[in-house]
Amino acid sequence: MSNKTVIRNGRFLVPGSEQPVLSGYMAIENDRITYIGEEQPDLEGADTVDGSRLLFMPGLVNTHGHAAMSLLRGYGDDMVLQAWLEQKMWPMEGKFTGDDVYWGTALSVLEMLKGGTTTFLDMYDHMDRVAEVTERSGIRAVLMRGVIGLCPEDVQNHKLAEAIQFARDWHGKADGRITTMMSPHAPYTCPPDFFMKFVQAAHDLDLPMHTHMSETRHEVQQNVDDYGLRPALHLEKLGMFTRPSIIAHGVHLTDEEIEVLARYNVGVSHNPGSNLKLASGVARVPDLLKAGVKVSLGTDGAASNNNLDMFEEMRLAALIHKGVSGDPTAVPAPEALLLATAYGAESVFLKDVGRLSAGMKADFIALDIDQPHFLPHTDLLSHAVYSASAKDVAHVWVNGKQVVKNGQCLTLDEEEVLRKAQETFDALLKR
């Protein structure tokens, strides 16, 4: 296999540029894009791919999730968030072993890769097993040991030590495809003193931070009752924003909180599907974007979504803000595509991921546009946002290596993953 590949006769999505749909060629050498344009590059020694019936675009970046929770898909639906967590999710998750996390994560990674997601952020427990799946599958990931601090101090310290050790062990591993963060679960599950220990660890390790914030009105009110501050101001006081940071959800924010997030360049992972399903509300995405806040998209866990289809999140993000605001230009298709790609990569501090341009990492996907719902080929960028779904993904490359070909994953044994995921859930029910 040559380390040089040239895609010819392709159409390429380049949102934000003067020519958002480019027809021509893209060349890849090793793990990077070396050329994209209308002129044919040197083909000597290159493998060529005929792109004539395909639409190429950056791989999708899922900036918030809990991959192992795919094992709990459909296990507790149509419930209020707190009851869903306390009665359904947390008791089952308390039974999870490392092997359970491995197979739940493998199920999610298989779904994500086949659906065009090339980078995912994961906050969970047994993270060494998540990293193993990442290494084996070829996907790119931003991983962290998420920590709930509602426990005795000795248990808190043990969890913090685990989070630090994981970050040290895995940052930069798997050919650079794995990066790490520090991640206290949320301000309502981590007491202030404990939260600040994570801030200090992030400084010591020079790593970014991630946490859940302002997902529900109940959570915000609890923060005000407990600490006298709304969550964004509370986290500012605890020093989180002295580190590069991204928060998940940010559904219930005031103008003052949005201004704080913008001042500290804090990213917001918008999870429209999960927020709608749990009735948490609709985040103020147009206001965040206008304020200069970097907004990205996440699926959250498959237990609250219930799939990991980032095309669906992109479409929801484009549609619900039009409906809520009454403004059809609130989140136009090119911006929605950026939320799912370039803004996502920037939000998780990956500088060379998320765009199709020379010098960027070769993380890209190809959609089969020779299908009824893509015709006529009026505006292929619009079609990618409003018409496409995960099932339209034909091919996927991460770090210059093809990991999905003709809809089949090349790096994971699909049959084994599906069988093991079902067996693992069945065994969990009996424990």
N, C-alpha and C positions, 0 to 999 in steps of 0.2 A: 504493500500500500504506500503510495507516494505521500509525502508530508505536504504536498501542494494540491489543492483542489480548486477548480474554476467552475463556477455556475454560469452557464450561458443561456441566453434567451429568457432570462428571468425578469420578474417584476418585483421590485424591492420597496418596502415602506420605509420612508425616511421622514417621520413626522417632525414638524417644526422647521423644515427646510423649505427653500423656494420651490423645490420639485419634490413634493411628498411621495409621489409614486414614480420611481425611476425604472426605466426599462434598459436592460443591458447585461452587465457582467459583475460578478463578485469573485475575488480571488482570496483564498485562505492558505496561509502557510503556518504549519505547526498549530499554535493555539490562537492565532490572530488573523483578523481581516487585514489584507495588505492592499486591496484595491476594490473600489466599487465605482462603476461609471458606465458610460455608453460605449467607450472604445474597448475593443477586444484586447485583453492583456496577453502576455506571452504564455502560450499553452505548453511549451516544451517541458516534458517530465511531469505534467499535471494530470490528475484524474479529472475528468469533466463530468458535470451533472447537467442534464437537459432540464431547464427550468421553465419550459414553454407552457406547461399547464399548471404552474405553481405560483403562489404568491409568497415571497420571503419577507420575514419581519423579525425584529429582535425577539429573543426568547422572553417569555413573561416572567415577571419578578413578583413573587408572593411574599409580602412583607410582614405577615403575621399568621401564625398557625401553631397547631399542636398535632404533629403528624400521627402520633400513636393513637390519637382519639378516633381515627377512622374505625377502630374496633368497636366504638360505641355509636356508630352511625345508626340512627333510628331507634336507639335504646330508650331515649326520653325526649319526646317531641311535644310541641304545643304547650309548653309550661313557662311560668314566670322564671326569670334567670336564677334568682336566689334559691328557689325550690328545686329547679333543675339541677343546680350545682350540689346542693346539700342532700337531696334525696336520691338522685340518680348518678351524677357524674363522680363526685368525690368518693362515695362508698365503693364503686367499681374500680376507680383509678387506684384506690388504696390497695387493691389486690394485685396490681400490675407487677410483674417481674421484668427483669431485663429482656428475657426472651419475648414476652408479650409486647414490649415496646419495640423490639426489633421487627416483629412481623407486622404490627400495626403501622410502623413507619414504612416498611417495605411496600405495604399496600398503598399508602399515600404517595410514595415516591413513584411507584408504577403509574398511578392515576395521573400524577402531575406531569411526568415526562411524556406520557402518551397524549396529554392534553396541552402540551406546548409550554409548560412552566419549566424554565431552566435554572432558576434560583429560588430557593425558599428560605424563610426565616423560621426557626423552630425554637420554642421555649418549652422545656419539659423536664422530666426526670429520667434517670438511666441514659444520660446523653451520650455516653460512650457507644451505646448500641445504635443510636441515631447516626452518630458519626461513621460507624461501620457500614451502615446501609448507604450513606452518602458516598463513602469512598468506593464501595463496590459498584454502585449504580452509575457513576459518572456525572451526577447532578452537581450543581453548585449550591452551597448552603451557608447560612449565617446561623450559628448554633450557640445555645446558651442553656445552662442549668437554671430553669425557672424555680424560684424559691418562695414558698409560703412561710411566713414567719410567725404564725399563730401556734407557737409551741414553746417549751421551756428553753432557757438560754443555752444549755449544753447542746440541745438538738439544733437550735439556730446556728450555733458555731460550727457544728458538723456539716450542716447544709452549705454554709458559706464556704467552708474549706473545700467541699466538693465542687462548688461552682468555680472557685479559683483554680483548683487542680485541673478541671476539665478545660478551662480557657487556656491554661498553660500547655496542656498536652496536645491540643488539637488546632490551635491558631496557626494558619498557614499550611496545614497538612493537606494530603490528597492532591498533590500537584498545585497547591494554592487555592483549590476549590473550596476549602473550609476556612471561614473566619469565625471569630467568636466575639461575644459580648458578655456583659454582666447584667443579670436580670432578676431583680426583686419582683415578685409577681404583680403586686399592686400596692398603692398606698393604704388601702383598707385591709390588706392581709399581711402587711409588714409594718410593725411599730416603727416610729421615727428613728430611734437609736439604731435599730437593725438595718433600716433602709440606708442610713448614713454609712454603715460599714461597707455596703456595696459601692457607694459613691467613692469611698476611700480605696477600695480594691480596684475599681475602674481606673482611678488615678495611678495607682501603683503599677498596674498592668498596661496602662495606656490604651484602654479599650473603651468603646462606646457603651451606652446603656439602653435598655429597653424595658418597658413596663406597661401594664394595662392602666388606662386612666379615663375617668369620666364616661364609662360605658352606660351607666344607668343613672336616673335621677336619684334613686335610693342611695346609691354609692356616693354620689356628690353630697347629698344631705348628711350622710353618716360622717363624711370627712369634715363638714362644717361643724357638726355637733361635737365630734371628738377633738378637733384641732383648731376650730375657729377660722378655718380658711378653706376656700375651694381648692380642689386637687392641684391645679396648675400652680397656684401661688404657694401651696404647701410643698410641692416638689421643688419649686424654686428656692424656698427657705431651707430645704434639706440639702441643697447643693447639687441635685441631680443634673441640672442644666449647665453646670460647670464642665460637664463631660459632653461630647457629641451624643445626641439622644434621639430616639424615636419612640413615640408613645402609640399604643394601639387603641383604636376606637375614637376617643375625643368627641363623643356624640354631644355632650351637654357642656358647652363652653360659652362663657360670656365674652363680650368685646375685650374686656381687660385681659382675660386669659389668652385669647387669640393674639393679642399684642405681646404678651409675655413669650408665647411660643415663637412668634416671629422674631423677637429681639434676640433670642438665644439660638435661632436656626434649628429648632426642634421639629423633626418630621412627625407627621401623623399618618398612621396606617388606617385607611378608611376600609371598613369591612361591611359593605352595604347589605350583602345577603344575610350574614349572621345577625346584624343589628335589626334587620327587618323581621327575621324569623323569631328572635327572642323579644320582639317588641320593645327594643331598647330605644328606638328613635332613629332620626336621620341627622347625621352630622352636618355641620354648616360648611360644606366643602367649598361652595363658591366664595364665601366670606374668607375662608382660610387661604384660598388661592389668591384672592385680591390683596390679602395682607402680606403675601410673600411667603407663606408657610409651604414647605415641601410636602405635598400630599401624595400618597401612594395607595396601592390596593392590596388587601389581604383577604383570604377566604375564612380565616379563623379555623378551628378544628372542624372535621367532617361531622362531628356530633351536633353542631349548631348551624349547619349550612344547607344541605347535607352533602354537597359534593365539593370538589376542589377545582372547579372549572373557572379559571381566571377570565375567560371570555365572557362568562356570565356576569362576573363582578364588574368588568369593564362596561358591559351594556347597562347593568343596573346603575352604575355611577353616572353614566351619560343620561339615563332616563329619569331617575327619581328626583334629581335636582331640578330638572325642567318642570316636573309635575309639582314639586313643593313650592318652587319660586314663581311659577307662571312665566318663566323666561326661557324660551326654546334655545337660547344661546348660552345658558348657564354653564354647561360642561359639553362643549362641542366634541365631535368625534376625534379630531387630532389631539385635543387635550386628554381625552379619556385614554387614548392609546399611550400617551406619555405617562399617565398615572400608572399604567400597567407595565411600563418598560423603563424608560430613562429615569423618571422621577423615583421609581422603586429602587433602582440600583443606587442612585444618589442618596436615597433615604437610609440605606443600609451600608453606606460608605464604601461602595464599590465604584471606583472612579472609571474603570475601563470596561464596564458592562452596560448593556441597555440600549445601545444604538448600533446601527449598521453604518460604520465608517472606518476608514483605514486607521489602523493602530488599536482598534478596540478588540476585546476578546471575541473569539468566534463562537458566541452563544446565539444561535438563531434557529428559526423554525420555518417550515414550508407548509402552507395550506393548499389543499386540493381545491382549486377554484373552478374545476370542470364539473360543476354541480348546479342543479337548478337554482338554489337559493343564492348563488353568486352571480347570476346572469340577469340582465346584461351587465357587462363590465363597465358600468358608468363611472363609479368612484370606488376603487378597490379599498381605499383606506376606510371609507364609510362602511363598506361591506364587512371589513374585518371587525368593526365595532358593533354594528347593528344586526348583521346577518350570521356571523360565524359562531361556531361553538367548538369546544374541545375535540369533538369527534371529527372535525375537519382537518386536524393535524395529520400530515402524512409523514414528515421527516423532522428530526430534531438533532441538532449538533450542540454540544457543550464543550467549551475549551478546545474547539477544533476537531473533536471526535464525534462521529455520528453515533447516537445512542438510541434513536428510534428510526426504523426504516420501513416504509410502507405500512405504518401504523403498528409495527411490532417492536417491542423493546428488545434491544440487542444485549443488554447488560444484566438484566434480571430474568430469572426463569419464571415467566408469567404464570404458568400452571402451578408451580410450587407455591408462589406467593399467594395466589387465590385460595388454594387448598389450606395452607398453613393459617391464613387469616381466619377462615371459618372455624377451623379446629381450635384455634386459640380462643375465639369468642365462646365457643361451646364449653371449653374447659373453664373459662372465667365464671360462667353461670353456675357451675357446680361447686366452686370453691366456697 
